Amino acid sequence: MKTVITQELLKKERGAKRSGLGLLLLAAVFCLACILLIPVRLLGIGVAVVVAAIALGIWTKVRKQEGRGDIAKAYFRLLPLSCKKEYEDHDDNGNVNSVTLCLQFGEYGEVETPRRDAFEAAQPGDPYYVAFYSETDRAFACFAAEAFEPDGSFQIRQ
């Protein structure tokens, strides 16, 4: 029996990647410190509002550049896997800091996968349900068709 791909599963899959909430949390802590530590209360609130506005603007711009969208409006395509790629991030001494595992789906782009076992099991030509943001047509998650199927709320495009 196949596992059903729901909105909750998609949110979990996307949540495994960077969400940018760290920036907002840091800005919130800084704003709170401004309000509490600046002796002139009105000045502290003013600085906090400016910092919050700047942080929100940066966060929104980063989300837009990443091509993120609303999961509720996502759609799927059933696509064959073209190839697998590993990207290594090196430090100044040539040591590997991190490895990014990606599955390539031809002209539709690539999807980062955080699971090494799923990456190793993937073979070129295997069919995958690839999730796309409808606002940007950017792929953001993929699931092996032999083990998963989307629920009826998602559109499946050719």
N, CA, C and O of each residue as an XYZ file, in Angstrom:
632
protein
N       0.834     -1.181      0.000
C       0.000      0.000      0.000
C       0.880      1.247      0.000
O       1.850      1.339      0.753
N       0.530      2.197     -0.850
C       1.322      3.419     -0.990
C       0.952      4.435      0.089
O      -0.183      4.494      0.561
N       1.952      5.228      0.458
C       1.741      6.323      1.394
C       1.135      7.497      0.639
O       1.587      7.842     -0.453
N       0.108      8.109      1.226
C      -0.568      9.231      0.587
C       0.188     10.527      0.903
O       0.522     10.803      2.055
N       0.445     11.306     -0.134
C       1.113     12.596      0.025
C       0.050     13.633      0.359
O      -0.794     13.950     -0.479
N       0.086     14.154      1.562
C      -0.863     15.161      2.017
C      -0.162     16.509      2.154
O       1.057     16.600      2.008
N      -0.936     17.550      2.433
C      -0.334     18.867      2.656
C       0.586     18.845      3.863
O       1.614     19.522      3.866
N       0.238     18.078      4.891
C       1.085     17.986      6.080
C       2.430     17.350      5.746
O       3.470     17.791      6.235
N       2.406     16.306      4.906
C       3.653     15.656      4.495
C       4.507     16.613      3.672
O       5.727     16.645      3.832
N       3.882     17.391      2.796
C       4.624     18.374      2.006
C       5.232     19.454      2.891
O       6.369     19.871      2.672
N       4.475     19.909      3.895
C       5.002     20.918      4.824
C       6.192     20.367      5.584
O       7.179     21.071      5.800
N       6.100     19.114      5.988
C       7.202     18.468      6.705
C       8.431     18.351      5.801
O       9.553     18.610      6.236
N       8.217     17.964      4.559
C       9.319     17.822      3.598
C       9.981     19.168      3.338
O      11.208     19.262      3.303
N       9.173     20.211      3.156
C       9.730     21.538      2.928
C      10.393     22.075      4.193
O      11.397     22.784      4.120
N       9.830     21.734      5.354
C      10.377     22.199      6.621
C      11.754     21.655      6.898
O      12.502     22.231      7.688
N      12.105     20.551      6.259
C      13.434     19.977      6.435
C      14.501     20.881      5.835
O      15.674     20.800      6.201
N      14.093     21.730      4.925
C      15.027     22.668      4.316
C      15.010     23.978      5.095
O      14.165     24.176      5.968
N      15.932     24.861      4.781
C      16.011     26.143      5.474
C      14.737     26.943      5.266
O      14.246     27.066      4.144
N      14.207     27.484      6.352
C      12.971     28.246      6.236
C      13.185     29.741      6.408
O      12.287     30.512      6.068
N      14.326     30.193      6.919
C      14.582     31.607      7.101
C      13.989     32.171      8.380
O      14.064     33.374      8.626
N      13.403     31.310      9.191
C      12.803     31.798     10.425
C      13.857     32.217     11.445
O      13.547     32.966     12.371
N      15.077     31.758     11.295
C      16.160     32.159     12.192
C      16.391     33.659     12.137
O      16.638     34.291     13.163
N      16.312     34.231     10.936
C      16.469     35.673     10.772
C      15.368     36.417     11.523
O      15.636     37.404     12.207
N      14.143     35.947     11.393
C      13.033     36.616     12.079
C      13.149     36.474     13.591
O      12.823     37.408     14.324
N      13.603     35.329     14.063
C      13.782     35.124     15.497
C      14.868     36.050     16.041
O      14.704     36.658     17.098
N      15.968     36.152     15.315
C      17.051     37.050     15.731
C      16.572     38.498     15.767
O      16.892     39.237     16.698
N      15.814     38.897     14.765
C      15.280     40.262     14.731
C      14.313     40.499     15.896
O      14.322     41.573     16.498
N      13.493     39.517     16.214
C      12.550     39.658     17.330
C      13.288     39.823     18.657
O      12.898     40.645     19.487
N      14.347     39.050     18.860
C      15.136     39.169     20.089
C      15.794     40.550     20.159
O      15.824     41.171     21.222
N      16.316     41.026     19.036
C      16.948     42.350     19.002
C      15.922     43.453     19.286
O      16.211     44.403     20.014
N      14.734     43.322     18.713
C      13.669     44.313     18.952
C      13.266     44.340     20.422
O      13.086     45.409     21.005
N      13.128     43.167     21.008
C      12.775     43.087     22.429
C      13.865     43.720     23.296
O      13.568     44.420     24.264
N      15.128     43.467     22.941
C      16.238     44.067     23.684
C      16.221     45.588     23.553
O      16.484     46.299     24.523
N      15.911     46.091     22.351
C      15.832     47.549     22.165
C      14.754     48.147     23.060
O      14.978     49.165     23.715
N      13.599     47.521     23.086
C      12.488     48.052     23.879
C      12.821     48.029     25.375
O      12.496     48.968     26.102
N      13.467     46.956     25.828
C      13.747     46.808     27.256
C      14.980     47.575     27.734
O      15.021     48.019     28.881
N      15.983     47.735     26.869
C      17.255     48.280     27.325
C      17.472     49.759     27.012
O      18.286     50.408     27.669
N      16.773     50.297     26.037
C      16.941     51.719     25.738
C      16.088     52.499     26.751
O      14.881     52.282     26.853
N      16.734     53.410     27.497
C      16.023     54.102     28.577
C      14.828     54.942     28.110
O      13.819     55.027     28.811
N      14.937     55.556     26.941
C      13.825     56.342     26.414
C      12.901     55.370     25.679
O      13.220     54.908     24.583
N      11.767     55.067     26.286
C      10.867     54.028     25.792
C      10.435     54.273     24.340
O      10.420     53.338     23.540
N      10.091     55.493     23.998
C       9.646     55.815     22.648
C      10.757     55.583     21.625
O      10.493     55.096     20.526
N      11.981     55.922     21.974
C      13.125     55.689     21.090
C      13.355     54.185     20.895
O      13.618     53.737     19.780
N      13.256     53.416     21.970
C      13.428     51.962     21.885
C      12.390     51.318     20.986
O      12.707     50.439     20.185
N      11.146     51.761     21.122
C      10.072     51.231     20.264
C      10.308     51.629     18.811
O      10.085     50.820     17.909
N      10.753     52.858     18.568
C      11.047     53.312     17.211
C      12.137     52.490     16.550
O      12.002     52.087     15.395
N      13.219     52.239     17.280
C      14.318     51.417     16.748
C      13.814     50.002     16.474
O      14.150     49.417     15.445
N      13.020     49.452     17.375
C      12.488     48.095     17.208
C      11.603     48.001     15.970
O      11.670     47.011     15.241
N      10.786     49.002     15.723
C       9.914     48.998     14.538
C      10.746     49.042     13.258
O      10.458     48.321     12.303
N      11.770     49.881     13.241
C      12.631     49.967     12.051
C      13.347     48.643     11.802
O      13.396     48.170     10.667
N      13.901     48.043     12.851
C      14.602     46.760     12.705
C      13.632     45.674     12.239
O      13.978     44.871     11.372
N      12.432     45.639     12.799
C      11.438     44.637     12.402
C      11.043     44.805     10.937
O      10.887     43.817     10.219
N      10.881     46.037     10.494
C      10.518     46.292      9.100
C      11.632     45.851      8.149
O      11.361     45.255      7.107
N      12.865     46.141      8.504
C      14.002     45.731      7.667
C      14.103     44.207      7.615
O      14.291     43.639      6.539
N      13.982     43.545      8.755
C      14.072     42.085      8.801
C      12.947     41.441      8.000
O      13.183     40.472      7.278
N      11.747     41.955      8.112
C      10.615     41.416      7.358
C      10.819     41.615      5.856
O      10.497     40.733      5.060
N      11.348     42.760      5.476
C      11.633     43.009      4.063
C      12.681     42.060      3.510
O      12.524     41.536      2.407
N      13.743     41.836      4.263
C      14.796     40.900      3.833
C      14.244     39.492      3.737
O      14.512     38.780      2.769
N      13.468     39.083      4.744
C      12.889     37.733      4.759
C      11.970     37.525      3.553
O      12.016     36.479      2.906
N      11.134     38.528      3.256
C      10.227     38.432      2.107
C      11.005     38.342      0.801
O      10.656     37.554     -0.079
N      12.047     39.138      0.673
C      12.855     39.118     -0.552
C      13.559     37.776     -0.733
O      13.612     37.250     -1.845
N      14.095     37.221      0.345
C      14.773     35.924      0.272
C      13.782     34.829     -0.125
O      14.102     33.982     -0.959
N      12.592     34.836      0.458
C      11.566     33.845      0.099
C      11.213     33.944     -1.378
O      11.043     32.928     -2.051
N      11.105     35.175     -1.881
C      10.759     35.370     -3.285
C      11.880     34.867     -4.192
O      11.617     34.245     -5.222
N      13.135     35.138     -3.808
C      14.278     34.688     -4.611
C      14.395     33.172     -4.607
O      14.823     32.577     -5.596
N      14.016     32.542     -3.495
C      14.056     31.085     -3.428
C      12.947     30.451     -4.250
O      12.970     29.244     -4.492
N      11.979     31.246     -4.682
C      10.888     30.718     -5.480
C       9.853     29.970     -4.662
O       9.161     29.097     -5.185
N       9.740     30.301     -3.391
C       8.782     29.614     -2.540
C       7.371     30.102     -2.801
O       7.156     31.218     -3.274
N       6.416     29.243     -2.484
C       5.013     29.594     -2.673
C       4.150     28.894     -1.646
O       4.645     28.388     -0.639
N       2.869     28.871     -1.907
C       1.883     28.293     -1.006
C       1.741     26.802     -1.289
O       1.462     26.401     -2.419
N       1.931     25.990     -0.264
C       1.829     24.535     -0.427
C       0.409     24.124     -0.801
O       0.218     23.152     -1.531
N      -0.584     24.854     -0.309
C      -1.975     24.518     -0.619
C      -2.260     24.632     -2.121
O      -3.204     24.020     -2.620
N      -1.450     25.410     -2.838
C      -1.635     25.581     -4.281
C      -0.641     24.752     -5.089
O      -0.514     24.947     -6.297
N       0.050     23.851     -4.450
C       1.068     23.042     -5.140
C       0.417     22.067     -6.116
O      -0.748     21.695     -5.970
N       1.188     21.670     -7.100
C       0.746     20.632     -8.029
C       1.876     19.637     -8.229
O       3.019     19.897     -7.852
N       1.554     18.499     -8.824
C       2.539     17.438     -9.038
C       2.679     17.127    -10.519
O       1.765     17.343    -11.315
N       3.845     16.617    -10.857
C       4.125     16.028    -12.170
C       4.758     14.663    -11.919
O       5.590     14.515    -11.023
N       4.371     13.686    -12.697
C       5.001     12.367    -12.636
C       6.148     12.389    -13.640
O       5.926     12.396    -14.851
N       7.390     12.400    -13.122
C       8.572     12.567    -13.975
C       9.599     11.479    -13.708
O       9.720     10.999    -12.581
N      10.342     11.088    -14.745
C      11.440     10.145    -14.523
C      12.678     10.876    -13.992
O      12.942     12.018    -14.367
N      13.416     10.217    -13.134
C      14.653     10.781    -12.599
C      15.707     10.779    -13.702
O      15.956      9.751    -14.331
N      16.325     11.943    -13.931
C      17.376     12.049    -14.954
C      18.716     11.588    -14.403
O      19.380     10.731    -14.986
N      19.105     12.171    -13.263
C      20.379     11.819    -12.656
C      20.412     12.285    -11.207
O      19.533     13.019    -10.753
N      21.434     11.849    -10.495
C      21.653     12.248     -9.111
C      22.924     13.090     -9.058
O      23.883     12.834     -9.786
N      22.917     14.101     -8.183
C      24.093     14.954     -8.053
C      24.389     15.187     -6.578
O      23.486     15.333     -5.754
N      25.682     15.217     -6.271
C      26.139     15.569     -4.924
C      26.978     16.826     -5.036
O      27.926     16.888     -5.818
N      26.617     17.830     -4.244
C      27.386     19.068     -4.202
C      28.079     19.148     -2.853
O      27.442     19.038     -1.805
N      29.393     19.341     -2.892
C      30.163     19.439     -1.647
C      30.529     20.887     -1.383
O      30.930     21.615     -2.291
N      30.387     21.298     -0.125
C      30.775     22.638      0.306
C      32.092     22.500      1.059
O      32.162     21.820      2.083
N      33.136     23.148      0.549
C      34.467     23.048      1.131
C      34.819     24.315      1.901
O      34.367     25.408      1.559
N      35.636     24.157      2.953
C      36.152     25.332      3.661
C      37.459     25.760      3.009
O      37.847     25.212      1.978
N      38.135     26.730      3.600
C      39.372     27.269      3.021
C      40.499     26.237      2.958
O      41.389     26.351      2.116
N      40.473     25.240      3.831
C      41.517     24.215      3.865
C      41.218     23.034      2.954
O      42.017     22.101      2.871
N      40.081     23.061      2.269
C      39.723     21.967      1.376
C      38.926     20.863      2.047
O      38.604     19.859      1.412
N      38.603     21.033      3.322
C      37.791     20.038      4.024
C      36.324     20.197      3.632
O      35.859     21.305      3.364
N      35.606     19.080      3.602
C      34.199     19.102      3.238
C      33.373     19.505      4.456
O      33.387     18.822      5.480
N      32.649     20.627      4.335
C      31.771     21.079      5.416
C      30.432     20.369      5.372
O      29.930     19.904      6.395
N      29.853     20.288      4.174
C      28.546     19.656      4.023
C      28.396     19.121      2.610
O      29.091     19.533      1.681
N      27.464     18.188      2.483
C      27.155     17.599      1.184
C      25.664     17.800      0.935
O      24.841     17.476      1.792
N      25.316     18.329     -0.227
C      23.925     18.513     -0.616
C      23.586     17.459     -1.658
O      24.265     17.341     -2.678
N      22.537     16.696     -1.396
C      22.107     15.626     -2.290
C      20.924     16.114     -3.113
O      19.926     16.572     -2.557
N      21.029     16.020     -4.432
C      19.965     16.511     -5.312
C      19.578     15.454     -6.331
O      20.421     14.711     -6.835
N      18.281     15.402     -6.624
C      17.759     14.544     -7.679
C      17.344     15.445     -8.834
O      16.586     16.395     -8.640
N      17.842     15.150    -10.045
C      17.616     15.983    -11.227
C      16.479     15.387    -12.059
O      16.436     14.181    -12.301
N      15.559     16.258    -12.493
C      14.412     15.841    -13.298
C      14.386     16.585    -14.621
O      13.410     17.260    -14.946
N      15.459     16.457    -15.378
C      15.560     17.055    -16.702
C      15.355     18.553    -16.686
O      15.926     19.259    -15.854
N      14.532     19.041    -17.613
C      14.292     20.479    -17.759
C      13.480     21.070    -16.615
O      13.375     22.291    -16.499
N      12.906     20.222    -15.770
C      12.068     20.703    -14.670
C      12.874     21.084    -13.438
O      12.314     21.601    -12.472
N      14.156     20.842    -13.455
C      15.012     21.259    -12.348
C      15.381     20.115    -11.427
O      15.152     18.943    -11.728
N      15.957     20.487    -10.301
C      16.402     19.500     -9.332
C      15.783     19.781     -7.975
O      15.375     20.901     -7.666
N      15.730     18.720     -7.177
C      15.139     18.803     -5.846
C      16.165     18.285     -4.848
O      16.715     17.196     -5.012
N      16.413     19.081     -3.813
C      17.317     18.670     -2.750
C      16.610     17.644     -1.870
O      15.447     17.830     -1.510
N      17.297     16.576     -1.527
C      16.730     15.573     -0.636
C      17.620     15.446      0.600
O      18.831     15.271      0.468
N      17.043     15.530      1.789
C      17.854     15.439      3.006
C      18.166     14.003      3.415
O      18.969     13.781      4.321
N      17.544     13.029      2.761
C      17.694     11.625      3.177
C      18.697     10.895      2.292
O      18.477     10.744      1.090
N      19.784     10.450      2.879
C      20.835      9.728      2.152
C      20.303      8.395      1.613
O      20.646      8.009      0.496
N      19.471      7.685      2.387
C      18.959      6.385      1.943
C      18.081      6.525      0.701
O      18.156      5.693     -0.202
N      17.250      7.565      0.645
C      16.415      7.795     -0.534
C      17.282      8.170     -1.735
O      16.987      7.775     -2.864
N      18.338      8.922     -1.496
C      19.251      9.313     -2.571
C      19.966      8.089     -3.135
O      20.073      7.936     -4.351
N      20.448      7.231     -2.265
C      21.166      6.027     -2.709
C      20.243      5.068     -3.467
O      20.670      4.429     -4.428
N      18.979      4.968     -3.038
C      18.038      4.034     -3.674
C      17.549      4.536     -5.031
O      17.097      3.738     -5.852
N      17.630      5.822     -5.277
C      17.137      6.402     -6.529
C      17.999      5.973     -7.709
O      19.228      5.991     -7.641
N      17.335      5.592     -8.782
C      18.016      5.187    -10.006
C      17.466      5.985    -11.180
O      16.258      6.216    -11.248
N      18.335      6.419    -12.120
C      17.842      7.145    -13.290
C      16.756      6.344    -14.005
O      16.879      5.137    -14.209
N      15.689      7.052    -14.378
C      14.554      6.426    -15.033
C      13.412      6.095    -14.085
O      12.283      5.896    -14.531
N      13.685      6.033    -12.783
C      12.623      5.760    -11.805
C      11.603      6.888    -11.831
O      11.982      8.056    -11.910
N      10.301      6.556    -11.767
C       9.277      7.604    -11.757
C       9.120      8.225    -10.369
O       9.149      7.527     -9.355
N       8.953      9.547    -10.344
C       8.785     10.302     -9.102
C       7.625     11.278     -9.260
O       7.404     11.841    -10.333
N       6.893     11.463     -8.172
C       5.941     12.557     -8.106
C       6.722     13.768     -7.608
O       7.209     13.781     -6.478
N       6.835     14.783     -8.458
C       7.596     15.985     -8.133
C       6.603     17.108     -7.841
O       5.738     17.409     -8.664
N       6.733     17.731     -6.658
C       5.847     18.816     -6.245
C       6.413     20.153     -6.708
O       7.613     20.403     -6.594
N       5.537     21.009     -7.232
C       5.903     22.328     -7.726
C       5.027     23.382     -7.056
O       3.852     23.139     -6.783
N       5.607     24.555     -6.794
C       4.814     25.706     -6.370
C       4.091     26.230     -7.604
O       4.723     26.441     -8.639
N       2.790     26.444     -7.518
C       2.046     26.916     -8.686
C       2.380     28.368     -9.022
O       2.272     28.773    -10.179
N       2.786     29.153     -8.024
C       3.095     30.560     -8.274
C       4.391     30.735     -9.068
O       4.503     31.667     -9.865
N       5.360     29.858     -8.862
C       6.677     30.030     -9.486
C       7.089     28.866    -10.388
O       8.104     28.951    -11.079
N       6.317     27.788    -10.389
C       6.646     26.562    -11.136
C       8.014     26.019    -10.758
O       8.716     25.461    -11.601
N       8.396     26.177     -9.499
C       9.672     25.676     -8.989
C       9.448     24.376     -8.231
O       8.570     24.297     -7.371
N      10.241     23.354     -8.550
C      10.156     22.068     -7.861
C      10.716     22.207     -6.455
O      11.749     22.848     -6.263
N      10.041     21.607     -5.455
C      10.528     21.723     -4.089
C      10.533     20.414     -3.316
O      11.119     20.352     -2.236
N       9.904     19.374     -3.828
C       9.908     18.086     -3.141
C       9.653     16.989     -4.162
O       9.055     17.229     -5.211
N      10.111     15.784     -3.847
C       9.847     14.657     -4.734
C       9.644     13.393     -3.905
O      10.181     13.250     -2.807
N       8.853     12.483     -4.468
C       8.506     11.242     -3.788
C       8.516     10.115     -4.808
O       7.983     10.267     -5.908
N       9.118      8.985     -4.452
C       9.173      7.826     -5.344
C       7.761      7.331     -5.622
O       6.991      7.091     -4.693
N       7.415      7.177     -6.909
C       6.059      6.788     -7.295
C       5.720      5.369     -6.845
O       4.545      5.032     -6.698
N       6.725      4.547     -6.626
C       6.440      3.181     -6.190
C       5.990      3.110     -4.735
O       5.386      2.120     -4.322
N       6.281      4.160     -3.946
C       5.930      4.148     -2.527
C       4.929      5.228     -2.129
O       4.339      5.150     -1.051
N       4.726      6.238     -2.982
C       3.871      7.371     -2.627
C       2.894      7.667     -3.746
O       3.136      7.333     -4.905
N       1.767      8.309     -3.379
C       0.827      8.849     -4.348
C       0.146     10.069     -3.739
O      -0.180     10.062     -2.552
N      -0.078     11.132     -4.544
C      -0.724     12.334     -4.017
C      -2.195     12.093     -3.684
O      -2.856     11.284     -4.335
N      -2.705     12.792     -2.672
C      -4.129     12.663     -2.391
C      -4.920     13.449     -3.434
O      -4.329     14.145     -4.260
N      -6.213     13.349     -3.406
C      -7.066     13.933     -4.430
C      -7.115     15.454     -4.455
O      -7.641     16.031     -5.406
N      -6.581     16.114     -3.437
C      -6.647     17.579     -3.389
C      -5.603     18.248     -4.277
O      -5.688     19.449     -4.536
N      -4.627     17.488     -4.740
C      -3.570     18.055     -5.574
C      -3.839     17.799     -7.054
O      -4.346     16.746     -7.438
N      -3.492     18.775     -7.861
C      -3.596     18.626     -9.308
C      -2.364     17.892     -9.810
O      -1.256     18.154     -9.342
N      -2.541     16.978    -10.755
C      -1.416     16.288    -11.382
C      -1.367     16.722    -12.844
O      -2.288     16.456    -13.617
N      -0.273     17.395    -13.208
C      -0.118     17.910    -14.567
C       0.793     16.994    -15.367
O       1.589     16.231    -14.819
N       0.649     17.095    -16.676
C       1.482     16.294    -17.588
C       2.739     17.027    -17.968
O       3.554     16.503    -18.728
